[in-house]
């Protein structure tokens, strides 16, 4: 049965922004349209909307200028678009979720919030204001400033008509924050909508690869320290770093100080096609992280067949089973990380085992299933 509900998808990223989440947020609206939903999209952007895009229902607010003024422009457009909308689907907490909460209060609009990350914790961790694990951050009393941030996102989540958690870990965190469990729908992300993936063609020299935001809790300094030691045994080893963020310049400086200037390649933000091409030649994917709601980059690497090493925290545990389809090590434990990397570098049979088992793992991260469960969540309101 086709639906004719009108949905406003409010997001902070959308193509031509690069990265898996942005690509996913382009694929999902099209899939919903095919099921009869009327979709409009509001996003922050580095480029202006074209006349053709506006006809197709895509509206952009430029990221330039003052942050407060930028948000007022976003909310003003969100308010106008919501008049003829049945449901608002906010894909992140602050930029979109805050507006959705106000639309509910002002216009009585129902809204769904996608819970993929804790913005309060991320802001605090990025500013060096907390070293707590994300669950401890919620349970422990923080400074008045951080408690205000926590309360803000608590109100956004608790007032949502439905919360889509991207993993069981995030669903559990939503409950700790105070969301009624009946409102929470766990829907995994997917990566199987990418076409024309390159064939696996592992490089003759060792290649480590990381993809993601360069932020404090995805600490690549440990990998750089290990790389300086591995280079003694593997002179041709390369570390491909895909992505940018607040730590980029710091990491470049550390790489230079460690004599890794020609060993580490900082690519910045690149397209998914370019990412897949680099993945296809890599020996090992490494993600030393203190928090992942659901590790999209890990799923992406597994899809191309790159063996994965990551941490035994958060949503990683729903993707990687240690010794079966990857290796799990403690966060920032340099000794354990070096042992895991060396183990995979020397054991081609184990790398092949992980690559093959990854295909089985990805069966539970299907785009079609993600869409169907999203449709169910929308129609339940």
C-alpha positions, -999 to +999 in steps of 0.1 A: +000+000+000+015+033-011+017+062+014+012+099+006+026+113+038+047+144+034+081+142+051+106+170+057+141+155+061+162+180+081+199+173+080+233+189+084+249+171+055+239+161+020+257+157-013+278+172-027+292+167+008+313+136+008+313+106+031+291+076+037+265+093+059+259+121+033+256+095+005+232+075+026+210+106+032+207+109-006+198+073-012+172+071+016+149+099+003+148+084-032+138+050-017+111+067+003+098+085-027+095+051-045+073+040-017+049+069-022+061+095+003+064+131-006+099+142+004+115+176+010+151+180+022+166+208+041+203+208+046+233+230+055+256+233+025+287+249+010+268+254-023+235+271-031+204+252-042+198+253-079+163+261-093+161+225-105+169+212-070+142+234-054+116+219-078+128+185-067+124+196-030+160+201-020+167+234-001+201+245+012+213+270+038+249+281+033+274+273+061+291+307+057+288+335+081+278+338+118+267+306+134+237+320+152+224+339+121+230+307+100+208+287+124+180+313+123+180+311+086+179+273+088+151+273+113+132+300+094+133+279+062+125+248+082+094+265+097+081+275+062+087+241+047+070+224+077+036+241+071+027+215+045+046+186+061+031+157+081+063+146+098+098+160+103+127+135+102+157+151+119+189+133+111+210+148+139+204+163+174+213+199+174+212+215+139+180+196+129+166+182+162+165+215+179+144+229+151+121+198+151+114+203+188+104+239+183+082+229+153+064+205+176+059+232+202+048+259+178+029+239+151+022+205+168+043+187+141+054+152+149+091+144+145+114+115+143+150+119+155+179+098+141+202+090+171+236+082+156+258+102+181+257+121+213+263+157+204+267+168+240+295+143+246+312+151+213+312+188+220+327+182+255+353+157+242+363+180+213+368+209+237+388+187+262+361+192+289+356+155+296+376+123+293+346+102+304+334+073+282+301+083+266+280+062+289+298+075+320+294+110+307+256+105+309+256+088+343+280+112+361+273+148+371+292+172+349+298+209+351+268+233+349+278+241+313+278+204+303+247+196+322+229+223+302+241+206+270+230+172+283+196+186+293+191+202+259+197+170+239+176+151+265+146+174+257+151+169+220+152+131+224+124+127+250+099+149+231+105+131+198+076+109+186+101+082+175+138+078+180+157+058+154+188+044+170+215+032+146+226+004+169+216-015+200+244+005+218+227+038+208+193+024+217+206+016+252+221+051+256+188+067+245+171+048+274+198+060+298+191+095+287+154+090+295+137+081+263+107+059+266+117+025+253+085+022+233+096+052+212+129+037+203+134+018+169+168+002+163+176+004+126+211-004+114+227+017+087+238+001+054+265+004+028+252-020+001+237+007-021+271+016-036+276+006-072+307-004-091+329-013-062+366-020-072+380-055-071+403-063-042+439-059-053+461-058-022+493-038-025+526-057-026+538-033+002+519-030+036+492-003+035+473+007+066+442+029+061+420+050+083+388+068+072+368+092+093+368+124+112+401+134+127+388+142+162+403+136+196+384+104+204+396+088+171+431+091+182+455+084+153+486+094+173+489+058+186+489+045+150+516+070+141+538+059+170+534+023+160+541+031+124+575+047+133+584+013+148+570-008+120+589+012+094+622-003+107+609-038+096+587-026+068+605+003+051+579+006+023+549+007+047+523+034+040+495+049+061+466+064+041+446+088+062+412+097+047+392+126+062+398+158+080+389+175+113+403+194+143+433+171+147+446+172+112+473+198+116+484+182+149+487+148+132+507+162+103+531+178+128+535+145+147+541+125+115+568+150+105+585+148+139+585+109+137+601+110+103+570+098+086+567+126+061+567+103+031+550+074+049+517+090+059+495+104+032+468+128+044+441+129+017+416+151+034+379+146+025+375+125-006+346+109-024+333+074-017+346+063-051+381+074-042+378+059-007+368+025-021+397+026-046+422+031-017+405+005+004+407-020-024+446-018-022+449-016+016+463-044+038+446-034+071+419-009+081+426+007+115+402+026+137+415+035+172+384+051+187+369+057+221+333+058+207+313+047+177+275+047+175+278+024+145+311+025+126+301+033+091+337+034+079+342-002+093+312-014+073+325+004+042+360-012+046+344-047+051+323-043+020+355-038-001+372-067+018+398-049+040+406-067+072+396-045+102+412-037+136+392-015+159+383-011+196+361-032+218+337-003+225+302+009+216+287-001+183+319-017+172+309-048+191+278-052+169+300-054+138+332-071+147+335-104+164+371-107+176+391-134+157+362-141+133+358-111+110+384-087+125+404-079+156+393-059+187+418-042+209+416-017+238+415+020+230+449+037+230+467+005+241+498+009+220+512-025+228+480-043+219+476-023+187+511-030+175+506-068+182+473-068+163+487-049+133+518-071+131+497-102+134+476-093+103+506-080+083+523-115+085+492-137+083+477-135+048+454-165+056+439-146+085+434-115+064+415-137+038+394-153+066+383-119+079+375-107+043+353-137+036+336-136+070+329-099+066+306-107+037+284-128+061+284-100+087+271-074+062+240-095+056+225-078+086+233-043+073+211-042+042+197-010+027+164-026+018+158-036+054+169-002+066+143+014+043+115-010+052+120-004+090+122+034+084+088+032+066+074+012+095+086+039+119+070+067+098+037+049+094+035+041+131+030+078+139 
